[in-house]
Amino acid sequence: MRFNLGVFVTAVTLSSLTLQADEHSLTIKELGGKPATLQTQQANNRFAETLNFEDVRAFENNNVGLVAEFDQATGDIIRNSFSFIDLQSAAKAPSTVNPSLWRQAVLNQEAKGLYEVIPDQIYQIRGTDLASLSFIRGKSGWIVYDVLTTREAAAQSLKFFFANVPKGGDLPIVAMLYSHSHADHFGGARAIEDAFPDVKVYGSKNITKETVDENVLAGNAMSRRAAYQYGATLGRHEQGIVDAALSKGISSGEITYVKPDYELNHKGEIENLTIDGLEMVFLDASGTEAPSEMVTYIPSLKALWTGEVTYQGMHNIYTLRGAKVRDSLKWSKKINQMISLWGGEVETLFASHSAPIWSNEEIVDYLRMQRDAYGFTHNQTLRLANNGYVLQDLGDKIYEVMPENIQRSWHTNGYHGTYSHNARAVYNMYLGYFDMNPANLNPLPVKQEAAKFVDYMGGARAILKRAKKDFARGEYRFAATALDKLVQVQPGNLNARSLLADAYEQMGYQSEGAGWRNIYLTGAQELRTGKVSPGAPKSASADVLSEMGPDMLLDYIAVQVDSLKAQHVPFSMNIVIEKDTYFVEMSNGNLSNIQVERANPSAEATITLDQDGFSRILLGQVRLATLIESKEATLEGDETVLQKLVSTLVAFDAGFEVVPFNDEPVDADLYK
């Protein structure tokens, strides 16, 4: 007997699930743009005057310990596609790039091979992926830390390491550690396990749950937004992408996941563990840069691994693609805890991104500055909020109260997370989006508000006339605000589209943050071409998605239900997957589920299948109807229950409108 059970495939197709890869794009085409205006050139020149180009310490640290540089035999390396960036241009940014962001781009471009961190003890491969792959010498072999984004990048890096490491090239990898739950730190795991099947795997607390959970329910929206933040359609050149803040970018290939044999810190905030004869101290840092995260201290080497809690820049307290706000106060306190625990003796600091730091004094100074940057953002945002400053004001105000030491320090600059959007994130975490101004309590929907705005300003011609004057003066921010209102109302107004795109582009050229630059430039591109950017990278990895539990799947199905349709088709059913039983009920237009000890006898139907069958359905490898036909699954009771559920589901639009769409292009020749 056949049933229409496509819901169990439709709801969890791989294309709808997004995994974090620390927020960077996989596919980039060669596309162009317009030159910088005189006003942008002047703004960038003024900004350059505030920067401390005499401080080249990060470049000096980056060059320490180079054992072997990538060559043609290494294969495709991300940095190769940024050949227009060279070391000599660090203080000579193109007119189309913020000088601080350009300096970061040059610094990251210098990561180019195998580096010795501590002689014969710790090595890093830097430059094959977004993160660095670290190798720590144990008693009988190597311990690898954070194994990159893809199987391909990890395999490539592994081969390069064993071909070039001065000693220990004949030793196996005996342990693999994940510092946190973002894909560029575990995605290459399968390549390590393939090469060394006996490797033991360790992960941060609750990493498997957090890895699967973090970006599922809002995955489609996050994916579309991420296409903007990471510039999925922008070219690698001076008018497009120049850097990914944490490194040059992310590798392409298959994201994989090997479930840890042991998750750390379940026994306490600090856990001491000996791995392959090497004593390691693990500090739980979950809730800082990731919902599952830890840092590690190796007492015998006086070496501190900070994961992604620190890097050469300010990180995201709120990531623009969309995610839960991170706790900047906890972030600051965790760095302070590192100083308290190990600041008196640490001699080497190494991490997932950026070059290591050596010498106790320099490390402690670095940690204090990082600590104070996150603490400053948290504390001063709330000080300002407690004095009446609202969310919209804080993006500018936070820079006005920034201490000179933080402003002058390169490694606290906002390449990944700007102080502007991070301050607003702190406000939102504590006080929410509403600023208590009654005018903002119940605003009109976007397009209705835009129509009234255009009418109040005297119509399209009046707006265009004023916007052109503002643009000519380099006053792009409000010109963009006004023009966006006009384009919302008149998406076919090509003059407005063109000028709005030009304004976005110039703001992108002035942005210190890589994400800001990409969002502005992608907005300009879509206004000009009318094309929809592709979605952000999604995992097609069975390794990762097979860890998704039934409750998460059912929650995800629930957000696809059209409540107006569902209110007319109430039902209930049991879903039994080996030892786990879930009672699922559609009522009042809402689909709910709860795990129960035994099947509910009042349910209208019961579906039973094993974990393997469930995983295959989850991965899109088989339909439930096929399993029922082969007697690998059963359905008892009302056969129409699943048909009712299917009838209520909607498909998400992966390319929904961000800037107003229009069929007729503007300046599309810029991208040929």
Number of C-alpha atoms within 10 A of each C-alpha: 6 10 15 16 17 16 20 23 18 21 23 20 16 18 16 21 23 25 27 22 26 22 27 28 24 19 18 15 13 13 18 20 22 12 16 22 18 13 17 23 20 15 16 24 15 12 15 17 10 11 16 14 14 7 12 12 10 17 16 11 14 20 13 15 15 17 16 18 16 18 11 7 7 14 11 15 20 20 21 13 13 19 11 13 24 13 14 8 13 19 17 11 21 16 21 26 26 26 26 26 27 25 22 27 27 25 25 28 22 20 25 22 21 24 27 21 24 16 11 13 15 20 25 28 27 27 30 30 26 28 30 29 29 27 25 19 22 20 11 13 19 23 24 24 25 28 33 33 32 30 25 20 28 27 20 17 26 20 12 19 23 15 12 16 17 13 12 15 13 10 13 16 24 23 23 24 23 28 32 30 31 28 26 29 28 31 30 28 27 23 22 22 19 12 13 14 12 13 19 18 20 21 26 28 25 18 25 21 16 18 25 22 16 19 20 21 20 16 22 22 21 23 27 24 22 29 28 29 27 29 33 24 29 26 20 20 19 20 23 26 27 25 28 26 30 27 28 30 25 27 28 17 16 20 28 24 27 21 17 17 11 14 18 25 21 13 10 11 14 17 15 17 13 11 15 15 12 17 15 19 16 21 24 22 29 26 16 25 27 24 23 24 29 31 24 21 23 19 15 9 16 15 22 25 22 24 24 25 27 25 23 26 22 25 26 22 29 24 22 21 19 16 14 14 18 22 21 28 18 19 25 24 17 21 24 19 14 21 19 11 13 18 20 11 15 23 19 21 24 24 26 28 24 27 27 23 23 18 12 18 13 14 21 23 13 20 21 17 19 27 26 20 28 26 19 22 26 24 17 18 27 18 12 18 19 10 9 11 16 22 22 14 15 24 19 14 18 20 14 9 13 15 11 8 11 16 17 15 18 23 21 26 23 26 30 24 25 25 30 19 23 29 31 25 29 27 24 17 16 10 15 12 16 14 18 10 8 9 8 11 11 8 10 11 8 11 14 13 15 21 17 15 17 22 14 9 13 11 14 18 13 12 20 19 10 14 24 19 12 17 21 12 11 19 17 23 14 13 22 22 13 20 27 21 23 26 26 21 21 18 19 16 16 18 13 27 29 17 24 28 26 27 27 23 30 27 24 29 30 25 24 25 24 29 30 25 30 28 24 23 31 28 23 25 30 25 32 26 19 18 16 20 22 17 23 29 24 19 24 19 16 19 18 22 21 18 18 19 16 21 15 16 16 20 16 18 22 21 16 18 21 16 18 12 15 22 14 14 17 17 20 21 25 27 22 23 18 12 9 16 22 23 20 21 18 23 16 13 17 16 23 15 20 14 16 13 11 13 17 18 10 9 16 17 21 24 19 18 19 14 16 13 19 24 19 17 22 26 22 17 12 17 20 26 20 15 17 18 13 10 11 15 19 16 19 12 12 14 15 14 20 21 15 18 21 21 14 20 20 14 10 12 10 19 17 15 11 13 19 18 21 20 10 14 19 22 16 17 12 13 16 7
